[in-house]
């Protein structure tokens, strides 16, 4: 949206908010800057009508309660106004734990599809005097990972009450196709899980989203899946997942950084006096999973071992850096290139 159009829309809203009467299109044309002036030509009238129709549609799309009507029975043309009681929002009041939960939820939606909406919602809450900083109130890491490609399709399926089909890789063995009636999506110990009824096995199952391969496809009509009453999604995940990992990664982390890695670590060992590093030990069963989280910390985290995790981190960092840039040729190389 251009700055001129945005300014015209603001002026239109202010004009319609400041009156109790219904203003005709012609009066709005005269009162609101930015519209085509009335010079008596058909071209100017047509231009104004097109602009005004677009502006009305834009306001309604933004949720502005634009009313139409007539002030008296003698009016021959309908007018427009915005009722202040419908336009103004009531005061927002959240308890500290509620505000912290809202802040955490906004951190979840960091994907391109939802980042702008979450940022706008936080700005509105802060403008209303609501503190939505989660780290001050809840003892949780404010970064929630939403990088799994299968996350949003699964969330959409849960909301629509629709079954899904996907290829799922087991910890050992080839991948197989699963058809699931989704009940909900759970984040537990830094991983995302889909919990639901596995139609092939006719039993409740949970699926780690990092093991989903390819696209998640909806199956059947919306509204066909009914979530059982009183279901405890987290309990299903806890019962299905191992409580202890057989492999441990050692990672050096800068002091006062990498809080998410510290949160999931089984132990944190301070470095020697004067050192800027600590050593964390993190249990894992998939090198790719732990490598993905370590690589996001950049230079603040260095894997000491085991080698498979270290190599997985290096692959990610090389992929992010891109192909190496060609450097200057040595004299011998210049002669070869000239040939």
C-alpha positions in Angstrom: 0.0 0.0 0.0 1.4 3.4 -1.0 1.9 6.1 1.6 -0.7 8.4 -0.2 -3.4 5.7 0.0 -2.6 4.9 3.6 -2.9 8.6 4.5 -6.2 8.8 2.6 -7.6 5.8 4.5 -6.6 7.3 7.8 -8.2 10.6 6.9 -11.4 8.7 5.8 -11.6 6.8 9.1 -11.1 10.0 11.2 -13.8 11.8 9.1 -16.3 9.0 9.6 -15.5 8.6 13.3 -16.0 12.3 14.0 -19.6 12.5 12.8 -22.9 11.1 14.1 -24.7 11.7 10.8 -24.4 9.6 7.7 -22.1 11.4 5.2 -22.8 11.0 1.5 -20.1 10.1 -0.9 -20.0 13.7 -2.2 -19.5 15.2 1.2 -16.7 12.7 1.9 -15.1 13.7 -1.4 -15.1 17.3 -0.2 -13.9 16.6 3.3 -11.2 13.9 2.9 -7.9 15.0 1.3 -6.6 12.7 -1.4 -9.7 12.1 -3.5 -10.1 13.3 -7.1 -11.5 16.9 -6.9 -14.8 17.7 -8.5 -14.0 19.7 -11.6 -17.3 18.8 -13.3 -15.8 16.2 -15.7 -17.0 12.7 -16.1 -13.3 11.5 -15.8 -12.9 13.0 -12.3 -16.2 11.5 -11.1 -15.4 8.0 -12.4 -11.9 8.2 -10.8 -13.4 9.2 -7.4 -16.0 6.4 -7.5 -13.3 3.8 -8.2 -11.1 5.1 -5.4 -13.9 5.3 -2.9 -15.1 1.8 -3.7 -11.6 0.4 -3.2 -11.2 2.3 0.1 -14.6 1.0 1.4 -13.6 -2.6 0.6 -10.2 -2.1 2.2 -11.7 -0.8 5.4 -14.2 -3.6 5.6 -11.4 -6.1 5.0 -9.4 -4.6 7.9 -12.4 -5.1 10.1 -13.5 -1.4 10.4 -17.3 -1.4 11.1 -18.4 0.8 8.2 -22.1 1.6 8.4 -24.5 2.7 5.7 -27.8 4.5 6.1 -29.7 7.8 6.0 -29.8 10.5 8.6 -33.4 11.4 7.9 -36.3 10.3 5.7 -35.7 13.4 3.5 -32.2 12.1 2.4 -32.2 10.9 -1.2 -28.8 9.2 -1.0 -27.3 6.8 1.4 -24.3 7.9 3.5 -21.5 6.4 5.6 -20.2 6.6 9.2 -18.3 4.6 11.7 -19.9 4.1 15.1 -17.3 4.8 17.8 -18.8 2.2 20.1 -18.2 -0.5 17.5 -14.8 0.7 16.4 -13.0 1.1 19.7 -11.8 -2.0 21.5 -12.4 -2.5 25.2 -9.4 -2.4 27.5 -7.2 -5.5 27.4 -6.4 -7.0 30.8 -4.3 -10.1 31.1 -2.9 -11.7 34.2 0.9 -12.0 34.3 0.9 -15.7 33.4 -1.6 -15.1 30.6 0.5 -12.3 29.2 3.6 -14.5 29.3 1.8 -17.3 27.5 0.7 -14.9 24.8 4.3 -13.8 24.4 5.5 -17.4 24.1 2.8 -18.2 21.6 3.9 -15.3 19.5 7.5 -16.6 19.5 6.2 -19.8 18.1 4.8 -18.2 14.9 8.1 -17.2 13.5 7.4 -18.7 10.1 7.0 -16.4 7.1 3.2 -17.1 7.0 2.5 -15.9 10.5 5.4 -13.7 11.6 3.8 -10.4 10.5 0.5 -11.2 12.2 2.2 -12.2 15.4 4.3 -9.1 15.4 1.3 -6.9 14.9 -0.6 -8.5 17.7 2.3 -8.0 20.1 2.6 -4.3 19.1 -1.1 -3.8 19.8 -0.9 -5.5 23.2 2.1 -3.4 24.2 0.4 -0.2 23.0 -2.4 -1.1 25.4 0.0 -1.4 28.3 0.2 -5.2 28.5 3.6 -6.7 29.2 4.1 -9.7 27.0 7.7 -10.6 27.8 7.5 -14.3 28.7 11.0 -14.7 30.2 10.2 -12.4 33.2 7.2 -14.5 34.4 7.6 -18.1 33.3 10.6 -20.2 33.8 10.8 -21.3 30.2 12.9 -20.6 27.2 11.1 -18.0 25.1 12.3 -19.4 21.8 9.9 -22.1 20.5 11.0 -23.9 17.4 8.5 -24.0 14.6 10.9 -25.1 11.8 9.4 -28.6 11.1 7.9 -28.6 7.6 5.1 -30.9 8.7 4.0 -28.6 11.6 1.7 -26.3 9.8 -0.1 -28.9 7.7 -0.7 -31.0 10.9 -2.0 -27.9 12.8 -4.3 -27.2 9.9 -5.6 -30.8 9.9 -6.3 -30.7 13.6 -8.2 -27.4 13.3 -10.2 -28.7 10.3 -10.9 -32.1 12.0 -9.5 -33.9 8.9 -7.4 -37.1 8.6 -3.9 -36.9 7.1 -1.6 -39.3 5.3 2.2 -39.1 5.3 5.4 -41.1 5.0 7.0 -41.8 8.4 10.5 -43.0 9.0 11.0 -45.3 12.0 14.1 -45.0 14.2 15.3 -48.2 12.5 14.0 -49.5 9.2 12.5 -48.0 6.0 9.8 -45.4 6.0 6.1 -46.4 5.7 2.9 -44.7 4.9 0.6 -43.7 7.9 -3.0 -42.5 7.9 -3.9 -40.7 11.1 -6.9 -39.0 12.6 -5.1 -36.1 14.3 -6.1 -35.1 17.9 -3.5 -32.4 18.5 0.1 -31.3 18.2 2.4 -31.2 21.2 5.9 -29.7 21.8 7.8 -31.8 24.4 11.5 -31.6 25.2 12.2 -29.5 22.2 10.5 -31.7 19.7 7.1 -31.6 17.9 4.7 -34.5 17.9 1.4 -35.3 16.3 -0.9 -37.4 18.5 -3.9 -39.2 17.0 -5.6 -42.4 16.0 -3.5 -44.5 13.6 -6.1 -46.1 11.3 -3.8 -48.8 10.1 -3.0 -50.0 13.6 -6.4 -49.0 15.1 -4.7 -47.5 18.1 -3.6 -44.2 19.5 -0.1 -43.2 18.4 2.3 -40.2 18.5 4.6 -39.3 15.6 7.7 -37.2 15.8 7.4 -34.5 13.1 11.1 -34.6 12.4 10.6 -38.1 11.1 7.8 -37.2 8.7 9.1 -37.3 5.1 7.6 -35.4 2.2 4.3 -33.7 2.2 1.4 -34.2 4.7 -1.7 -34.7 2.7 -5.3 -34.3 4.0 -7.6 -37.3 3.6 -11.4 -37.3 3.6 -13.8 -34.5 4.5 -13.3 -31.8 7.0 -15.0 -32.3 10.4 -14.8 -36.1 10.2 -12.3 -36.4 13.0 -13.6 -36.2 16.6 -11.1 -35.7 19.4 -11.9 -37.9 22.4 -13.1 -36.0 25.5 -10.5 -35.5 28.2 -7.6 -36.7 26.1 -4.1 -36.0 27.6 -1.9 -35.4 24.6 1.3 -34.9 26.6 0.8 -38.1 28.5 0.7 -40.0 25.2 4.0 -38.5 24.1 5.7 -39.2 27.5 4.5 -42.8 27.4 5.8 -43.4 23.9 9.1 -41.6 24.0 12.2 -42.9 25.8 13.0 -41.2 29.1 16.7 -41.6 28.7 18.9 -41.3 25.5 21.6 -43.8 24.8 23.9 -41.2 23.2 25.3 -38.0 24.5 26.7 -34.9 22.7 29.2 -32.6 24.3 28.9 -29.0 23.2 31.0 -26.0 24.3 28.8 -22.9 24.7 29.7 -19.3 25.4 28.7 -18.1 28.9 25.3 -16.5 29.2 24.3 -17.7 25.7 22.6 -20.8 24.2 19.9 -20.8 26.8 17.8 -23.3 24.9 20.7 -25.8 24.7 21.3 -25.4 28.5 17.6 -26.0 29.1 17.6 -29.4 27.5 21.1 -30.4 28.7 21.5 -33.2 31.2 24.5 -31.4 32.7 26.2 -28.1 32.5 29.9 -27.9 33.5 31.4 -24.4 34.0 34.7 -23.9 32.2 37.9 -23.2 34.1 38.3 -19.8 35.8 38.8 -17.1 33.3 37.2 -19.1 30.5 34.3 -17.8 28.4 33.0 -21.3 27.8 30.9 -23.9 29.5 30.3 -27.5 28.5 26.8 -29.0 28.2 25.9 -32.6 27.7 22.7 -33.3 25.7 21.1 -36.7 25.2 20.0 -37.5 21.7 19.0 -40.4 19.4 19.2 -38.6 16.1 22.4 -36.8 15.1 20.5 -34.6 12.6 18.1 -33.3 15.2 20.7 -32.1 17.7 23.0 -30.8 14.9 20.2 -28.7 13.6 19.7 -27.0 17.0 23.4 -26.5 17.6 24.0 -25.0 14.2 21.5 -22.3 14.9 23.6 -21.0 17.7 26.3 -20.0 15.3 29.7 -19.2 16.8 28.3 -19.5 20.4 28.2 -23.3 20.2 31.0 -25.8 19.2 30.5 -29.6 19.2 33.3 -31.5 20.9 31.8 -34.9 20.1 30.8 -37.4 18.9 32.1 -37.1 15.4 28.7 -37.8 13.7 27.1 -34.8 15.4 30.1 -32.6 14.6 30.0 -33.5 10.9 26.2 -32.9 10.8 26.7 -29.4 12.2 29.5 -28.7 9.7 27.3 -29.8 6.8 24.6 -27.3 7.9 27.1 -24.4 8.4 28.7 -25.1 5.0 25.2 -25.1 3.3 24.3 -21.8 5.0 27.7 -20.2 3.9 27.1 -21.3 0.3 29.8 -22.2 -2.2 33.3 -20.7 -1.6 34.1 -17.5 -3.6 36.9 -17.8 -6.0 40.0 -16.1 -4.7 42.8 -14.4 -6.6 44.9 -16.7 -8.8 48.6 -17.2 -8.3 50.8 -16.3 -11.3 51.0 -19.9 -12.4 47.2 -20.2 -12.2 46.8 -17.0 -14.2 48.9 -18.4 -16.9 46.8 -21.6 -17.0 43.6 -19.6 -17.0 44.9 -17.5 -19.9 45.5 -20.6 -22.0 
